[in-house]
Structure formats: structure tokens, C-alpha cells
């Protein structure tokens, strides 16, 4: 059975992004024969242009801790073995990413992306319109309110940030909205700011990265990009549609060429002769 196909099946079936450490642990026996060939492996050489394959996930501190009485040399050897297995798993994942990046008649609508420290399947951006049309036909999912989106955006770009700072930026008290975002696990506390009153600091969570399909917060659009998009949207909203423009032009032309009705002519004549008070 192909190891690459097994990786593909696991990444597809997983609800959460699959890390290299998980793949290395799950397929340790299959990866062991290939680990020696990955000692000099350089991800930048085989990586597909446009794909971002980050460093392997850090090992679990508890898993690396040596049990009582166990020599440190054995623990170090175990960590080295795990690193080799993760490197071997990275090679297989890179091959999968390359397979999904094929263009032309054999192009696929899916890709494997690195999200929140792991890998998951996602639709390619160029097929956004097709997916969007399908999703629109589905029952709409629960959405965040505008105040919640505003607050979440402030936290994402200014984190770590306090509630008074968020309120100052938005111009309203955001305490209730922050509570809702905490309940949805989109944000979490990040200690206290060392100022008078020691207010609580807030930051985004891994759940936030998962919901928005981000590798990390560095992938957030810049404020300049947002301003450009906002200007484009404003222009589209202000510009009348072609049908509206045609209808307005036709109505104006008809109004200018139309002759006054007989009743209107009689009324105007009466006004001129002071027979009817205007």
C-alpha cells in the first residue's frame, strides 16, 4: 500500500490539521526505511512554488522528558529518531503537495495547505466562484455579528490588546462582545498588562486560524490591502447598474419629449388668464 496514499487519506479524513509529528508517530514503521535518505533533505529544493511548508512541529515536552532512571543518552537518541521520522514524513507531504499542484488538463480542484501548524485539504483559490455558488445554495451557517467582527479584527491586528484599548478604537464598550468571542474560543486571555489596574490582555487562538484558514497571523491582509478593497467595494456600490442607467436614461428622454396633457394645457391657460388661482 502506498505510503503517500495513506498520508493523503489521513489528511483528508482529519477534522483538524494533521501535524508532521502525528504522521511520523502513526506511520513510524513505514517511514523508518526512508529516514536515512532524508538526512540531507532541504525542503526549499523540492517544495512547490507558492506552497509554504514550515518547520516541523516542536516535539511534546512531556514526551521528550526522560523517565526516572533512564539515561539521558537514550532520551537524546529517541528525540533524534523522532526528528528523522518527521523529516521523512515531510518528504512524503511535499510529494503530495506537488501532486496536487499540477496544472493543465490534469489539474485538481484541491490542494494540501499548511494551516495552524499542520496540514489539511482545501479547495484552490481559482475555483472560489464555483465553490461559492454551491455554498450559497446551502443553508447559511451561523455568522458573527458586525460588532463581533470589528472586535475580532482589532484583537487580530493589535494583539495582545486590552478591553479599554479595544473600546477606544471602536468607540463603544466591547466587554459583551469580548465575552462572546471567548465563548466561541476565537480569542483567549494573554496575561495582564503591566499598567495601573493591570487590565487583561486578549489574543487570537488556534481556533481563529482554523476558522479563517490561516497559517499564522502574519498571513492577515495588511491595512493597505483592506483600504484598497474597501475603495473598490465603495465604487461598485455607488455606480448604478447598466439596467438602472438604461432605465433612467429612457425615462428622462420620454419625459423631455412628451407633450403636456390637454388638462394641463387648459389649466395653464386658465392660470394665465387669472381664471384659476395657481
N, C-alpha and C positions, 0 to 999 in steps of 0.2 A: 504494500500500500504506500502511495507517495506521501512523503512527509510534508511536502508543500501543500498537497490537497488536504491533509489533516489540519494544518495550520489555518487554511482557508475556511474549513468547516467550523473550527472553533471560533475564529474571529467573527464569522457570520452569525453564529448562534448566540454569542455572548451579548447580554444586555448592557454590560459595562465594558469600557475599553480594556483589551487584554494586554498585559504588560509582557515584556521580554522575560522577566523573572517567572511569570506564570507559565509561559510557553516552555521555558527551559526546565522547569520542575515537572511539567506534565509529560514532556517528551524527552526526558533525560537519557533513556536507553537508546532512543533513535538518534539523538544528537551526539552521543559520546563518540562514535566513529568519525564524525566530521569535525570535532572540536580542534584537532591538531592542524587542520587546514586553515583555521581562522586566526592563528596566532599573529600573522602579519596583515590581517584584513583591515582595509581602510574604507569606511563607509562612503567617503566622498568620491571614490573611484567608480563604484558600481551604482551609486544612487541615481535615481531617475531625475532629470532636470525638473525642478518645480516641486519635487517631493522633499519633505523635511523630516529626515529620520534623526531623531535626537539621541542623546546618550541613553544607555541602558538605565532602567530604573534602579535606584540605590537599593542594596540588599537590606533586608529587615534586620534591625539591630538585635532584636531578640533571637532571630535565627542564627546570627553570627556569634552570639555570645557563647563562649566555651562553657560546657557543663563543669561542675565542680570535679576536680581531679583529672580533667582531660588536658593533655599537653597543648600549649599554645601553637606549636608547630602543626599539629593535626588540624586545629581551627583555621590557621592560615592556609593550609593546603585545601581545606574544604571551600574556603572563600575563593581561592584561585580557580578551583574546579567549577564553581558556580559562574565565575566570570567567563570562563571558556565556553560553558554551555550557553550563556546569554549571547556571546559573540556568534556562536554557531546558529542560534535562533535568529539573530539579526540578519545573517546571510540569507536565510530562507525567507524572512519577511521582505527583504529587499528584492528578492526574486519575484515574490508575489506582487509587490508594488510595480515592478517593471512589467509584469504580465498584464496588469490592469491599465497601464499607461499606453498600451499600443493604440496607435491612431489608424485612420483609414477605414476600409470596409470591415476590418476585424475589431474595430473599437468597441469597448464595453461602456455601458452606462454607469458602472460602479467604479469606485476606487477605494483603496485602503489608505486611510489617513491617520496621522498621529494626533491623538486628542487626549488632553489631560494625562499625559504620561503613559498612555497605552495606544493600542491600535484598534480601529473599528472600521466597518464598511460604511460608505456614504455615496450618495449619488454625485456625479460630476457636475460642476457648476454650469457647463454648457447645456445641460439638459434641465436647467432650472424651470424653464417655461412649461415643459411637458409635465414635470412633477407638480408644479404649482397649479396647473389646470386640474390635475387629478385630486390634489389635496383640497382644492376649493369645493369640489363636489362632495367631499366627506363632511360629516358632522363637525362643526367648528370646535376646536379644543378650548379649554379654559385659558383665558388670556389675562395678562397683567393689566391693571388699570393704568391710565396715563400718569397719575401721581406715583404709582409704584415703579413705572419705567423710568420716570425722571429721577427718583431717589436712587434706583439701582444704577443708573448711568453716572450719577455724581459719585457714588461709592466706587464704582469700577475705575473711574478716571482719577479720583483723588485719594484712593485708599493708601494707608489707613486714615479714616476721617471720622470725626465725632458728629453726634446728632446736632449740636448747635451749629457746627460748620455747614452741615447739610441744609439746615433750616435757613441759614444766612444766604446760601447760594440760591435756594428755591424761593425764598421769600415767605415761606409758611412753615408752621411746625410740622415736622416729619416723623414724630415719635410713633404715631399709629401705623404709618406705612412701614417703618423700620420693623415693627413687630410682625407685620405680615410677611415681610421678606425673610425674617428669621425663621418663621414657621415653615416657609417653603424651602428652607435650607439653601437659599441663594446667597445669603450673606451670613457671616458669623462674627463673633467678637474677636478683637485682636489686642487685648490688654487695655490699659488706660493711659491717656496722655498725661505726661508729667507737667501739668499746669494746675492753677488754682481750681479746686473742685474735682480734679482727676476724672474727667469725663471718659466714658467708654469709647474705644475706637472700633470701627467696623471695617471689614474687608469682604471681598467675594470668596466663594468657596469652589471646590471642585465641581459641585453640582451646577454652579453657574457656567463653568467651562463646558460641561456636558450638554447643558440645555442650548447653549449658543454655538456649539461645535468649534470651540477654540482650543488651540494647543496650550496657550497661556495668555495672560492679559496683554502681552506685547503685540498680539495679533488684533487687538481692538483698532478700529479705524481711527485715524488722527482727527483732531478737531477741524483741521483744514478740509479734510475729505467730507466731514459732516456738513460744513458750511457750503461746500460745492454742491452736495446732493440736495441740501435744503433750498438753494437758489434754483436748481433745476426743477424741483417739485413746485416751487412757487410760480415759476414761469409757466409750467404746464397747467396749473390751476387757474392762473389769470387769463391765459389765452383761451378764447372761445373755440368750441369745436367747429369743424368745417360745416356741419349741418346747421349749427346755430348761426354761423356767419352768413350762410346762404339764405336762411330763412329771414334773418334781419334785413339783408340787402333787398330781398324780394318784397318784403313788407314796406320798406322805405320807398322803393320805386313805385309800388302800387299806390301808396299814399300821395306821392308827388304828382302822379299822372291822373289821379281820379278827379272827376268833376264834382262840384258840390251838388248835393241832392236838391230837388225842387223846393222842398220845405225850407231848406237852409237859405236858398236864394230869396224866397218870399220874406223870410224873417229878416234878412239883411236889408232888403228894400224897405221894409216897414220901419226898421230902426233908423235908416237914413231919413225917412220922411217924418220922423218923430211920432209915428203912429203907435209904436210899441216902445216901452221903456226898456232899455237893454239891461 
